[in-house]
Amino acid sequence: MTSPGISPGASPGGAGADGATAVAVWNSLLRPDVELQPAFCAEVAAKMRARKLTFGERIHSPFLRPFFLDERDDARVRVVAETIAALGERVVEAAMKSRELLAQFGLRPEEERLVAIEPGYSRASTASRLDAFLLPDSLQFAEYNAESPAGLGYSETLGEVFGEMPAMARFRETFRVRTYPLMASILEALLASYRGWGGVASPPQIAIVDWRGVPTWSEFEILQARFDKLGVPTLICEPNDLLFDGKRLAAQGKKIDLVYRRVLINDILAKPAECDALVKAYAARAVCVANTFRCKIPHKKAFFAVLTDDRNRDLFSAQERELIARHIPWTRVVADARTSRVGESIGLLDYVRGQRENFVLKPNDEYGGAGVMLGWEMDAGAWDAALDRAVAAPVGTWVVQEKIAVRREVFPYVEGGKVTMRDMLVDFAPYLFCGKMCGFLTRLSSTGLANVTSGGGQVPSFVVERLSA
């Protein structure tokens, strides 16, 4: 989920020169009598449904253009994203040794109990995703999904659908096009975590675990098919399908070696009986679970508060502090307390009350845009009331975050068989697998919240380079 601040200075086009040119070339290849006709749009939608590109009942992409970035954009995103992912792992290690630091994340007691369980290997987040906005001169981050990022199977499959469009063949006459093999990369990362845990099965039996009713179940089926094709047996099950006899974890009559955990820690805590086998097997080191429960630490929205708080500056090098200042929005856990802002001591509540149009109020631990309040869309009375409720809640429940610049682009949008050009917010989210950038989730929205659960659409991202004349 991304809940940004909308800045009037946002980029209207491609951040890189090749990306901007690619947009114009692609749009020119959409023929009025073919791609812009209802029959073609219906055919594309049918292909998406056939390939399980649905979120609940909706297809993932009502758009007829991918997102383009050039090689320079790709390189600068990689440096920043991989650095922040590395900082996430570092703060987990430090927080496990420091009660003072751990307290800054606002974990509940039951979350702390799960975090305290030794997972058997060092990496907290095998898979993670940074939600961001790619601008011409910077990369602005809104939050870090360190727990169980969805969308990678959808993203790669959506890229395949777009790659088969007639326009893509003609587009390749002008541009070299590169995509990321997200599903092979996540499988490689899962296997690396399994080996780091001490697993020896070759190949291990994987279980993708979540509730059957989640709208991303179709993605699990996409992943299962790809993992099986790549030679690693995979099943999908609910947490209460798992059986633990004290020595081994099993499901559907098979011993499970590696759990690809898509069920959220919040759900594990909300349904302890249904998730008992998973937690006990994890604690007994009877199964490798990725991501570990310790991923909850950087997954909290307060992670950005830890990064931007002068109290923690010694955790980071001078170069890392500069990167944080450039790309991470100033964030604080809501409390009636003093803090620092640009080297000055301020009263947090008074400051954010007076700066309503520059701040977002977010639950420390929610997703899909739930509970997010954009200060510039509220009047002063409503903002003050929201802050009063936030400060009255248990410490660590809410964070405030400064508004960030966003990116907007015009995309061909299909509705009712007609294609119109719409100005959309572009949420560009790099995936990190074992700390390495391995591709992107790109979501479009006409509102200030860019996420699938609030109705946003998705497009694949292609890295492009103009061919020499």
VEXKOLDREN-921393 format. One line per 4 residues: number of its first residue (from 1); their letters; for each residue x, y, z of C-alpha. Coordinates in steps of 0.02 Angstrom, whole numbers. Last residue first. Layout:
<nodes>
NUM	A	X Y Z ~ ... $
</nodes>
This chain:
<nodes>
469	ASLR	989 212 -1797 ~ 1048 141 -1633 ~ 915 52 -1533 ~ 831 148 -1393 $
465	EVVF	848 63 -1224 ~ 700 -1 -1125 ~ 669 -77 -954 ~ 491 -140 -953 $
461	SPVQ	365 -124 -812 ~ 201 -219 -811 ~ 39 -127 -775 ~ -76 -129 -624 $
457	GGGS	-242 -51 -578 ~ -299 34 -418 ~ -462 -17 -337 ~ -426 14 -153 $
453	TVNA	-363 -164 -128 ~ -243 -150 -274 ~ -149 -3 -202 ~ -109 176 -247 $
449	LGTS	-192 299 -129 ~ -196 483 -180 ~ -325 449 -315 ~ -322 413 -503 $
445	SLRT	-221 256 -474 ~ -88 155 -562 ~ 16 13 -493 ~ 189 -46 -544 $
441	LFGC	265 -197 -456 ~ 448 -210 -500 ~ 596 -324 -532 ~ 736 -420 -448 $
437	MKGC	824 -296 -334 ~ 940 -394 -221 ~ 919 -403 -32 ~ 876 -588 -25 $
433	FLYP	738 -546 -149 ~ 700 -360 -159 ~ 551 -305 -263 ~ 547 -127 -329 $
429	AFDV	384 -30 -311 ~ 332 106 -434 ~ 169 190 -388 ~ 114 291 -539 $
425	LMDR	-27 417 -512 ~ -136 420 -667 ~ -190 547 -798 ~ -313 460 -911 $
421	MTVK	-321 439 -1100 ~ -482 357 -1157 ~ -514 186 -1232 ~ -692 122 -1247 $
417	GGEV	-746 -58 -1217 ~ -843 -12 -1061 ~ -686 60 -984 ~ -511 41 -1054 $
413	YPFV	-377 166 -1004 ~ -237 230 -1116 ~ -110 301 -992 ~ -57 479 -947 $
409	ERRV	81 491 -818 ~ 96 550 -638 ~ 241 536 -518 ~ 236 582 -336 $
405	AIKE	319 707 -220 ~ 316 664 -36 ~ 209 722 110 ~ 287 701 280 $
401	QVVW	244 551 386 ~ 145 535 547 ~ 140 367 634 ~ 4 277 731 $
397	TGVP	-15 130 851 ~ 158 140 930 ~ 101 212 1095 ~ -72 144 1139 $
393	AAVA	-210 257 1071 ~ -241 429 1147 ~ -109 507 1033 ~ -197 440 879 $
389	RDLA	-370 495 935 ~ -307 671 967 ~ -216 672 800 ~ -378 624 710 $
385	ADWA	-472 762 802 ~ -340 890 753 ~ -352 835 571 ~ -542 843 571 $
381	GADM	-538 1019 645 ~ -404 1081 526 ~ -496 1025 370 ~ -446 864 284 $
377	EWGL	-380 825 108 ~ -212 908 143 ~ -190 799 298 ~ -206 634 205 $
373	MVGA	-278 504 321 ~ -234 319 307 ~ -348 202 405 ~ -335 56 285 $
369	GGYE	-232 99 130 ~ -213 -81 78 ~ -105 -124 229 ~ -103 -94 416 $
365	DNPK	29 -87 551 ~ 86 84 609 ~ -82 159 563 ~ -50 310 454 $
361	LVFN	-68 499 468 ~ -2 592 316 ~ 80 763 328 ~ 119 924 234 $
357	ERQG	-54 1003 229 ~ -74 980 417 ~ 85 1076 462 ~ 21 1168 617 $
353	RVYD	-50 1011 696 ~ 108 919 644 ~ 218 1039 742 ~ 108 1052 895 $
349	LLGI	101 864 909 ~ 288 837 886 ~ 352 972 1004 ~ 513 1023 918 $
345	SEGV	702 1012 946 ~ 801 1072 795 ~ 926 973 691 ~ 817 966 536 $
341	RSTR	672 905 644 ~ 708 829 813 ~ 585 758 939 ~ 482 812 1087 $
337	ADAV	338 708 1149 ~ 150 689 1150 ~ 161 536 1040 ~ 133 486 859 $
333	VRTW	276 379 795 ~ 380 490 681 ~ 422 499 496 ~ 531 612 388 $
329	PIHR	511 543 212 ~ 649 427 147 ~ 741 466 -17 ~ 863 610 7 $
325	AILE	881 606 196 ~ 902 416 193 ~ 1036 426 57 ~ 1131 558 157 $
321	REQA	1120 451 313 ~ 1187 304 213 ~ 1337 405 153 ~ 1374 463 330 $
317	SFLD	1366 282 390 ~ 1216 216 483 ~ 1180 142 653 ~ 1260 294 735 $
313	RNRD	1117 401 672 ~ 989 311 780 ~ 938 450 898 ~ 938 568 749 $
309	DTLV	774 490 693 ~ 752 467 505 ~ 787 280 491 ~ 693 236 651 $
305	AFFA	544 338 594 ~ 552 249 426 ~ 540 82 517 ~ 390 152 612 $
301	KKHP	281 95 466 ~ 308 -80 536 ~ 379 -201 408 ~ 555 -170 474 $
297	IKCR	513 -264 636 ~ 384 -386 565 ~ 522 -468 463 ~ 569 -554 626 $
293	FTNA	429 -679 597 ~ 535 -758 461 ~ 489 -732 280 ~ 513 -870 235 $
289	VCVA	486 -1019 350 ~ 608 -1164 358 ~ 530 -1315 441 ~ 562 -1422 596 $
285	RAAY	658 -1283 680 ~ 553 -1315 838 ~ 494 -1135 840 ~ 443 -1143 657 $
281	AKVL	354 -1309 683 ~ 260 -1236 832 ~ 209 -1079 737 ~ 148 -1174 585 $
277	ADCE	54 -1305 687 ~ -33 -1172 793 ~ -97 -1070 646 ~ -280 -1122 655 $
273	APKA	-278 -1114 845 ~ -192 -944 848 ~ -314 -856 731 ~ -288 -669 764 $
269	LIDN	-103 -691 796 ~ -75 -786 635 ~ -185 -661 546 ~ -78 -515 604 $
265	ILVR	77 -614 556 ~ 13 -618 378 ~ -15 -779 281 ~ 99 -774 129 $
261	RYVL	229 -887 207 ~ 328 -984 79 ~ 349 -1133 193 ~ 498 -1246 158 $
257	DIKK	525 -1429 200 ~ 344 -1489 205 ~ 316 -1676 222 ~ 174 -1730 109 $
253	GQAA	3 -1805 147 ~ -91 -1649 95 ~ 8 -1552 223 ~ 151 -1600 338 $
249	LRKG	267 -1524 467 ~ 393 -1640 548 ~ 458 -1682 720 ~ 329 -1632 850 $
245	DFLL	184 -1707 752 ~ 142 -1549 656 ~ -5 -1545 536 ~ -40 -1402 414 $
241	DNPE	-213 -1386 337 ~ -256 -1255 469 ~ -129 -1136 392 ~ -215 -1149 223 $
237	CILT	-135 -1241 79 ~ -46 -1223 -86 ~ 74 -1357 -148 ~ 245 -1346 -227 $
233	PVGL	367 -1471 -300 ~ 527 -1384 -361 ~ 577 -1428 -539 ~ 561 -1260 -627 $
229	KDFR	392 -1313 -698 ~ 332 -1350 -520 ~ 389 -1177 -466 ~ 298 -1098 -614 $
225	AQLI	134 -1190 -583 ~ 138 -1152 -397 ~ 175 -970 -429 ~ 24 -948 -544 $
221	EFES	-86 -1043 -422 ~ -24 -932 -280 ~ -69 -782 -387 ~ -248 -845 -402 $
217	WTPV	-257 -849 -212 ~ -222 -660 -210 ~ -403 -617 -168 ~ -387 -705 1 $
213	GRWD	-524 -833 36 ~ -411 -985 34 ~ -310 -921 182 ~ -121 -923 163 $
209	VIAI	23 -1046 147 ~ 128 -1083 -6 ~ 203 -1253 36 ~ 370 -1303 -38 $
205	QPPS	443 -1479 -43 ~ 631 -1465 -51 ~ 728 -1510 -208 ~ 851 -1567 -156 $
201	AVGG	820 -1588 30 ~ 969 -1522 129 ~ 899 -1379 232 ~ 1019 -1291 349 $
197	WGRY	927 -1126 371 ~ 1048 -1048 247 ~ 998 -1184 124 ~ 814 -1141 146 $
193	SALL	850 -956 132 ~ 942 -987 -33 ~ 797 -1095 -93 ~ 675 -955 -58 $
189	AELI	787 -831 -148 ~ 802 -943 -302 ~ 612 -964 -304 ~ 591 -777 -291 $
185	SAML	709 -754 -439 ~ 624 -884 -548 ~ 459 -797 -515 ~ 523 -623 -548 $
181	PYTR	607 -656 -715 ~ 641 -470 -748 ~ 603 -385 -914 ~ 711 -306 -1048 $
177	VRFT	661 -218 -1208 ~ 779 -154 -1343 ~ 686 -15 -1428 ~ 643 42 -1605 $
173	ERFR	598 -120 -1695 ~ 547 -188 -1526 ~ 395 -71 -1529 ~ 331 -159 -1685 $
169	AMAP	331 -327 -1596 ~ 258 -244 -1441 ~ 114 -166 -1536 ~ 54 -338 -1590 $
165	MEGF	28 -382 -1406 ~ 119 -538 -1347 ~ 237 -443 -1230 ~ 87 -363 -1147 $
161	VEGL	23 -535 -1096 ~ 196 -591 -1042 ~ 219 -434 -938 ~ 55 -472 -851 $
157	TESY	126 -642 -808 ~ 280 -562 -731 ~ 180 -437 -630 ~ 47 -561 -573 $
153	GLGA	177 -679 -504 ~ 264 -535 -415 ~ 102 -461 -347 ~ 107 -491 -161 $
149	PSEA	233 -435 -32 ~ 238 -540 126 ~ 330 -458 268 ~ 451 -319 227 $
145	NYEA	330 -203 139 ~ 425 -41 157 ~ 341 128 146 ~ 316 291 49 $
141	FQLS	482 303 -41 ~ 535 446 -155 ~ 666 408 -289 ~ 757 561 -350 $
137	DPLL	805 674 -494 ~ 683 628 -633 ~ 556 551 -514 ~ 520 368 -476 $
133	FADL	388 356 -341 ~ 404 218 -212 ~ 335 65 -124 ~ 482 -42 -69 $
129	RSAT	454 -229 -80 ~ 516 -377 20 ~ 559 -561 -4 ~ 682 -662 100 $
125	SARS	650 -540 241 ~ 725 -576 413 ~ 889 -648 347 ~ 992 -735 481 $
121	YGPE	942 -917 483 ~ 868 -1035 611 ~ 711 -935 652 ~ 752 -898 835 $
117	IAVL	585 -854 915 ~ 594 -678 992 ~ 497 -603 846 ~ 349 -713 888 $
113	REEE	347 -657 1069 ~ 373 -476 1017 ~ 219 -488 908 ~ 116 -547 1059 $
109	PRLG	183 -400 1161 ~ 134 -273 1025 ~ 274 -201 920 ~ 291 -12 921 $
105	FQAL	448 0 816 ~ 542 116 935 ~ 534 -16 1073 ~ 655 -125 975 $
101	LERS	786 12 986 ~ 776 26 1175 ~ 766 -162 1197 ~ 932 -178 1106 $
97	KMAA	1008 -341 1043 ~ 863 -399 934 ~ 845 -219 879 ~ 1022 -217 809 $
93	EVVR	994 -372 702 ~ 828 -306 641 ~ 907 -136 610 ~ 1038 -214 498 $
89	EGLA	913 -314 397 ~ 813 -158 359 ~ 971 -62 320 ~ 1011 -193 187 $
85	AITE	838 -168 112 ~ 870 20 111 ~ 1035 -3 20 ~ 960 -123 -106 $
81	AVVR	824 3 -148 ~ 944 149 -167 ~ 1071 64 -279 ~ 941 -29 -383 $
77	VRAD	835 125 -415 ~ 988 214 -485 ~ 1028 71 -604 ~ 850 48 -668 $
73	DRED	832 234 -701 ~ 993 233 -801 ~ 937 79 -898 ~ 774 162 -952 $
69	LFFP	602 154 -876 ~ 439 113 -962 ~ 269 76 -885 ~ 162 -34 -996 $
65	RLFP	20 32 -1104 ~ -157 -29 -1139 ~ -234 -8 -967 ~ -378 -99 -881 $
61	SHIR	-246 -205 -794 ~ -273 -325 -652 ~ -437 -403 -701 ~ -571 -385 -567 $
57	EGFT	-666 -530 -488 ~ -554 -556 -336 ~ -390 -487 -398 ~ -376 -565 -570 $
53	LKRA	-232 -609 -683 ~ -271 -794 -677 ~ -197 -827 -849 ~ -367 -857 -930 $
49	RMKA	-433 -699 -846 ~ -292 -597 -919 ~ -317 -672 -1092 ~ -502 -628 -1085 $
45	AVEA	-460 -448 -1041 ~ -343 -438 -1191 ~ -478 -506 -1306 ~ -607 -385 -1238 $
41	CFAP	-490 -239 -1272 ~ -462 -301 -1450 ~ -648 -316 -1483 ~ -685 -145 -1407 $
37	QLEV	-570 -57 -1534 ~ -418 46 -1484 ~ -296 -94 -1522 ~ -363 -124 -1698 $
33	DPRL	-448 13 -1801 ~ -377 158 -1700 ~ -201 82 -1704 ~ -97 88 -1546 $
29	LSNW	79 109 -1617 ~ 85 297 -1588 ~ 56 267 -1402 ~ 208 152 -1396 $
25	VAVA	322 279 -1481 ~ 268 422 -1367 ~ 292 318 -1210 ~ 460 252 -1270 $
21	TAGD	525 429 -1292 ~ 495 466 -1108 ~ 579 304 -1055 ~ 727 334 -1169 $
17	AGAG	754 506 -1093 ~ 739 446 -913 ~ 606 501 -789 ~ 468 471 -916 $
13	GPSA	325 592 -907 ~ 221 706 -798 ~ 346 718 -654 ~ 272 782 -493 $
9	GPSI	292 966 -450 ~ 112 987 -393 ~ 153 868 -251 ~ 33 732 -202 $
5	GPST	80 662 -33 ~ 90 475 -34 ~ -14 332 34 ~ 59 174 -41 $
1	M	0 0 0 $
</nodes>
